[in-house]
């Protein structure tokens, strides 16, 4: 009950408050209505003019100034100007924002790519670390095996024989690997050609089936000029006749290749020489000079002929290497003049034999089929180079031979040629031997030069000095040229000029821009040096003193002009022999051709042997395979044909597999049985071509 009373009292109190508020509001409304009525009563409702006329001029002027529009216009323009500035700033800000966003995106992409690269590099590093650990473990295992082998090996002679056997077997394995690789390339080429032939035959058979019956009737009725029997009875196709007409030359190469593939290798070579013969007769003409072509400037295409040369070497004889061994192949040779050997005439040492060993044959080049001496080198010692060393002090004239297994063999150059004087063995093969400044320099297979010096009573082979060229990867030193206390060494595509006395490299210059090229030949004449690289048809002339390039001759252009494009199908164009003899640059090719280029000296003071390209001559007598060597044999006693006197003259000898006359071809063995002839014929065996220099003097003493 008490609570009910309290609520009733509270309700009454609220009603009183509401009533009081309502009364106040009504009182305020009444006051406002009274003020409005008073203002309406005071307002002048007559006219605006009467109202304004009662006001003072000062008041009106202040009103006009307050209502002026000009001041607001200036402010409006300022506002517009600020708006434009803000708009430009906004646009610049927007551009900066967009560029910043694009930069952020770019950096994000770079970061992701760098992260991917980092992860790949980390994987590579981990993989290489694993391989390194495996190699280290393998090295440890090999060291352990080696230590056990050395500890268990008690017989010194047994270890020596095992080490000797491993070196020879290594050399033999390398040579066999190269032979297998070459055969693999040949098989791949034969497979490619057989596929081409098969495709061409299928096309030909398809066409023949369609019109074979009509062709037979046409031939029987005389409506066709084609023969009834295919022209293969003589071993070559009609499209490859010795002197093809324009229509035959236009035959497709696929048909010519298919026809050549159906023939035996000897018949294909015969067709190859027929094409070369046709080109020679067509381009070089019929005239010849002692078995040489006219200079290139006097060919049918040239318009400015040059005088015929008077110093052309004369062909003396063709000589087989050894009539007892039909499979012997020439490797290298060197001439021993009388002042070196102490004999009356010059002799030539010829190195030949199979891949496993070598034979030495000493001949007199002036007398036909005369053998002064012949012996065989130790087994498993194929010779790679030979050098004639003149007498030094009280030491006699000697012959040095470098072998594949790393031996240096010294023989006597006099009548006791079989006498083995000294020998020394390296761990690497000996690829070159050079004599200069009373020293013999040997170029090894690991890019090292070994210097041998004379001692009392002989050569001190044991205490030799060694100099490494320091270029990796390692390559054999195949050619060296020594003169005036300096030596040019061909190594990779560079020439290292070495001071022989101090045994240091003076400077190095690049011969070929291709880093995989190898300098193979160096020959000096006057103050210049001609160089040639492996599988490179460019001959380059350099100054001996500075190594500055002077002249370049593209040998491929000479071969194409003299022998035609068919000569290039015989094998890759490469220079296999290079030397300067009697004022001429003699060049032997991998296909067996020999080209001679006369040298000219422009100035007596400089004596640089430049090539006279217009006077280039091709020798019609060549080899069937690569020209192995071209050497000069001075001091040969040659009997005069008219009387019994003899004269000393210089002979020039080239050696290679087989013999061919490019003007005649290979028609002599045309009717021979190609199936039963397994052994090489006489023209396919190793030959030496011997020329005689027409004059004892050279055009210039510098040459």
C-alpha positions, 0 to 999 in steps of 0.5 A: 500500500505504501508503494502504491501511495508513493507512485500516486504522489509521483504521478501528481507531481509530474502532472503539475510540472507538465502543466507549468511548462505548458503555461510558460510556452503559451506565455512565450508565444503570446509575447512573440505574437505581440512583437510581430504585430508591433513590427508590422505596424512600424513597417512603411507599406506605402512604397520603396521610394518613400522608404528609401527617401527617408534614409540618410545618404551615408546609410545608402552609401554603406548599403551600396558598398555592401551590395557591390559585385566587383569585390566578390568577382575578384575573390571568385577569380582567386578561388578559381585560380586556386581550384586550377592549381589544386586540380593540377596538383591533384593530377600530378599526385595521381600520376605519381601515385600510378607510377609508384604503384607500377614501380611497386609491381615491378619490384615485386615481380623482380623480387619473385624472380630473384627468389626463384633464381635464388632457390635454383642457385641454392639447389645447384649449390647443394647438388654441386656440394653433393657431387664434390663430396662424392668426388672427394670420397672417390679420391679417397678411395682411389688414394687408398687403392693406390696406396695398397697397390704401391705397398703390395708391389715389391718388384720394381721391374714389374711396376716399370713394365706395367707403367710402360704397358699402360702408356702404350695401351693409352696411345693405342686406345686414343688412336682406335677411338679416333678411328672409330669416331671417323667411321661413325661419321662416315656411317652417318653420312652413308645412312643419310645418302642412302635415305636420299637415294631411297626416296629418289628411287621411289619417286623414279619408280612411281614415274616409270610405272606410269609411262613404262609401257609407252616408253618401251613402244617409243624406243622400239618404234624409234620415237625416242633417243634414249638407249634401250640399255642403261648407260652403266656398262662402263662403270659410270652414268651418262649424266657423269660422262668425262665431258658433260654437256650443258644438259647433263650438267643441269641434272639433279644432284639427287640423281647423281648422288643416287647413281654414285651410291650404287657404284663401288668406292673406286668407281666413285673416285674415278668419276670424281677425278673425271669431273676434276679433269673436265674442270681443269681442261675447261678452265686452265686450258691445254698448255702446261709447264713441266707438269704445272698449269699456267699462272692463274692470270693466264687462264681463259677467264683472265684478261691481263696475262703475266709473263710465263715463269722461268723458275718452275720446278721440273718433275724428275721421278715418281717413287714408291715408298717400299715395294715390299709393304703395300699397306705402309703409309707415310707420316713424316720425313726430313732431309739430311744434307751432306754437311750434316751427315758428312757423306757425299750426297743428301739423304732423306729419312722417311717415317712410315708404317701402321698405327702401332709402330713405325719404320725408318727408310733412308733413301737417296732421292737422286737415285731411283729405288735406292735404299741406303738403310731401313730399320724398325723402331721399338714396338708400340712406338709410332713416330710423330716427328723427326728432326736432323740435328747438326754437329755441336762441338765434338758431338756428331750429326744426329737424328732425333725421333719423337714417338706417341708413347713419349720417347725421344730416340737419338740415332746416328745420321752417318752410315751407322744409321741403325745405331741407337745412341740415346733415349729419354721418355716423357709421360706425354707424347712428343709432337714436334722437335726443333733445333736452334741455338745449340739446343733441341726443343721438344713440344709435348702433348700437354702444352710443355716445351722441353729444352735439351742441351749438349754435354761432353761426348753427347747430349744430356737428356736427363737434365733437361729444362721444362717450360709450360705455356700455361694455357688450359685446356691442354693441347699438343704443341705441333709446330715450332719455328726457331730463328735468331734466338727466338722461337714461335710456338703454335698453341691453340689459335695463338702464337707464343713468341719465346726467348730461347736463352731465357726460356720465357714468353715475350708476347702472344698474339692471336692468329684465328678468331675462332678459339677452337682453331689450332695453329698447325704450320709455321714457315719463315721466309725473309722477315715474314712468317706464313701460318696455317690453322687446322681446317682453315683455308686462310693463309696468313703472313706476319712480321717476324719481329713484331707479329703484325699481320701483313697479308691474308690469302683465301685458299678456298678461292684458289682451289675452286678456280684450279680444281673446281667445286667437285674437289671439295666433295672429296674431303674437307678443304684443309692445308696438310703441308706448308713450306717455303722452297726456292722462293715459292710457297708450297701448299699441300691440301688434304685432297692431295693437290699441290699448289705453288705460289711465287713470293715477291719481295717489295723492299730489300730493307724489309724483305717481306715475302708477299704472295703473288696470287696472279702467278699461282700454279697448280701441279697436275701431279698429286696424291689421292689422299692428304699430302703428308710432307713437302721438304727440300733436299739440297746437295743431291748429286744428279747425273747429267743425261749427256755425259757422265758428270754429276751436278749438285742440285736441290730436289723437292719431295712431297709424300702422300698416299697414292698418285694421280695425274689430275689432267688424265684422271683414273681411266687406267684401271677402268676395266679392272675387276672391282670385286676381287681387288682387295689389296691397294693397287700400285697407284693407290700405294704411298708415293713420293713425287720428286721435282728438281729446282731449275736454278741453284739460286733463289730470286731473292737472297732473303728467301 
